[in-house]
């Protein structure tokens, strides 16, 4: 393998987004209980160790040169890339073995609110924290999980992860309630700002709550 070392990882991290991307990765590894991220010449690597998700490489500034280095060095099937840029800008620089997936969006909130939302009728809120991860749930009166989400902190930044609403409980505003529950819990733990990576559908919801787009994120999988 060619020598891929650079004098400093900051040479490939764009100043405009390197701290935000680092915070997202640092919180994500706590949320998912994976090893800490490792610096690479192109950005950060997380060794996830799951079938179909062996590792992920997060690239804050995916220039053509860096993508050539990365795709020559990384060839293991089940490896994911998270490239901070729109698909039309980065996909042409990926070899055919990399399958580009649906566009994602890194979003930020500069100031989180501690105000708790009103709980919808028929649901019971539950918030728990364990091993650095705070989980917010909305339960039915029968104990079914109708909606949930979780956060982990990276310094004073809350990293939102795995927000979802059960199929039978959608279009009732539960996702909004969960997001506000998470924000309140994050502030109580010392967070001031937030970051997340959303699907296109999730982006629309988060935008209505005051989250703003930081960068498109293009995921790609080595098949």
C-alpha positions in Angstrom: 0.0 0.0 0.0 1.2 3.5 -0.8 2.3 5.8 2.1 -0.8 7.9 2.7 0.4 9.9 5.6 0.0 13.6 5.7 1.8 16.1 7.9 -1.5 16.9 9.7 -5.1 15.8 9.4 -6.1 19.5 9.5 -4.7 19.7 5.9 -7.8 17.8 4.7 -10.4 19.1 7.1 -12.2 22.2 5.9 -12.2 24.9 8.6 -15.8 25.7 7.8 -17.0 22.3 9.0 -14.2 20.3 10.6 -15.3 20.9 14.2 -19.0 20.2 13.4 -18.1 16.9 11.6 -15.8 15.9 14.5 -18.5 16.6 17.0 -21.0 14.5 15.0 -18.6 11.6 14.8 -17.6 11.8 18.5 -21.2 11.7 19.6 -22.2 9.0 17.1 -19.6 6.5 18.4 -20.9 7.0 21.9 -24.5 6.6 20.7 -23.7 3.4 18.8 -21.2 2.1 21.4 -18.4 1.7 18.8 -14.6 2.3 19.2 -13.4 5.9 19.1 -12.7 7.4 15.7 -9.3 7.1 14.2 -7.7 9.9 12.1 -6.9 9.1 8.5 -5.4 11.2 5.8 -8.8 11.9 4.3 -10.7 12.4 7.6 -11.9 10.0 10.3 -12.5 6.2 10.4 -14.8 4.4 12.8 -14.4 0.6 13.1 -18.1 -0.5 13.5 -17.5 -4.2 13.2 -21.0 -5.2 12.0 -22.0 -7.4 9.1 -22.5 -5.0 6.2 -21.1 -2.1 8.2 -17.5 -3.1 8.9 -16.2 0.4 9.1 -17.1 3.9 8.0 -14.9 6.7 6.7 -16.1 10.2 7.2 -14.6 12.7 4.8 -15.2 16.4 5.6 -13.5 17.7 2.4 -13.8 15.0 -0.3 -11.6 16.4 -3.0 -10.9 14.2 -6.1 -7.3 13.6 -4.8 -8.5 12.5 -1.4 -11.1 10.2 -2.9 -8.5 8.6 -5.1 -6.3 7.9 -2.0 -9.2 6.6 0.0 -10.6 4.3 -2.7 -7.2 2.8 -3.5 -6.6 2.1 0.2 -10.0 0.9 1.3 -11.4 -2.2 -0.5 -13.2 -4.2 2.1 -16.8 -5.0 1.3 -19.2 -3.6 3.8 -17.3 -0.4 4.3 -19.2 2.8 4.2 -18.2 6.3 3.2 -19.8 9.5 4.5 -18.7 12.2 2.1 -19.5 15.8 3.1 -20.8 17.0 -0.3 -23.6 16.5 -2.8 -23.7 13.3 -4.8 -23.3 15.1 -8.1 -20.0 16.5 -6.9 -18.5 13.4 -5.3 -20.0 10.4 -7.1 -18.1 10.8 -10.3 -14.9 10.4 -8.4 -15.8 7.0 -6.9 -15.0 3.7 -8.7 -17.9 1.5 -9.8 -17.5 -0.8 -6.8 -18.9 1.9 -4.6 -22.7 2.1 -4.5 -23.9 5.6 -3.9 -27.0 5.7 -1.6 -29.7 8.2 -0.9 -28.6 11.7 -0.1 -28.3 12.7 3.5 -28.1 16.1 5.2 -26.0 17.2 8.2 -28.0 19.8 10.1 -27.1 22.0 13.1 -28.9 23.9 15.8 -26.9 26.7 17.4 -29.1 27.1 20.5 -31.1 24.2 22.0 -34.2 24.9 24.1 -34.8 23.4 27.5 -38.6 23.9 27.3 -40.5 20.6 27.5 -43.2 19.9 24.9 -46.8 19.1 25.7 -47.3 15.3 25.6 -50.0 14.3 23.2 -53.0 12.6 24.6 -52.7 8.8 24.8 -48.9 8.8 25.2 -46.6 8.7 28.2 -43.1 10.3 28.0 -40.0 8.4 29.3 -36.4 9.7 29.3 -33.5 7.6 30.5 -29.7 8.0 30.4 -27.2 5.2 30.5 -23.5 5.0 29.5 -23.6 8.5 28.2 -26.7 8.0 25.9 -30.0 9.7 26.7 -33.0 8.0 25.2 -36.4 9.7 24.9 -39.5 7.6 24.2 -43.2 8.1 23.9 -45.1 5.1 25.1 -48.7 4.1 24.6 -50.8 3.3 27.7 -50.1 -0.4 26.9 -46.3 0.2 27.0 -45.7 0.1 23.3 -42.9 2.4 22.0 -44.6 4.8 19.6 -41.7 7.0 19.0 -38.1 7.3 20.2 -34.7 9.0 19.7 -31.4 9.4 21.5 -28.5 11.8 22.0 -24.9 11.6 23.1 -22.8 14.6 23.9 -19.6 15.7 22.3 -18.5 18.5 24.6 -21.3 21.0 24.6 -22.8 19.6 21.3 -25.7 17.1 21.4 -25.6 14.5 18.7 -29.1 13.4 17.8 -29.4 9.8 16.6 -31.9 7.1 15.7 -35.1 9.2 15.8 -38.0 7.1 14.6 -41.8 6.8 14.8 -43.6 3.4 14.7 -45.7 2.9 11.6 -49.0 3.0 13.4 -48.3 6.3 15.1 -47.0 8.5 12.3 -48.4 11.9 11.2 -49.3 12.7 14.8 -46.4 15.1 15.5 -44.6 12.5 17.7 -41.3 13.1 16.0 -41.5 16.8 16.9 -42.2 15.9 20.5 -39.3 13.5 20.6 -36.9 16.1 19.2 -38.0 18.7 21.8 -37.7 16.1 24.6 -34.1 15.3 23.4 -33.2 19.0 23.2 -34.5 19.6 26.8 -32.5 16.6 28.0 -29.4 17.7 26.2 -29.5 21.2 27.7 -30.0 19.7 31.2 -26.7 17.7 30.5 -24.8 20.8 29.6 -25.3 20.9 25.8 -25.8 24.2 24.0 -25.9 23.2 20.3 -26.9 20.2 18.3 -25.9 18.3 15.2 -27.5 15.4 13.3 -27.5 13.6 9.9 -31.0 13.3 8.4 -32.6 11.6 5.5 -34.4 13.9 3.0 -37.7 13.2 4.8 -36.2 13.9 8.2 -34.6 17.1 6.9 -38.0 18.6 6.2 -39.2 17.9 9.8 -36.0 19.3 11.4 -36.1 22.4 9.3 -39.5 23.3 10.7 -38.0 23.0 14.2 -35.2 25.5 13.5 -32.4 23.2 12.4 -30.3 24.4 9.5 -28.4 22.6 6.7 -24.7 22.4 7.4 -23.7 20.2 4.4 -25.1 17.5 2.2 -23.7 14.1 3.1 -23.3 11.4 0.4 -23.2 7.8 1.6 -21.5 5.1 -0.4 -21.1 1.4 0.3 -18.3 -0.9 -1.0 -20.2 -3.9 -2.4 
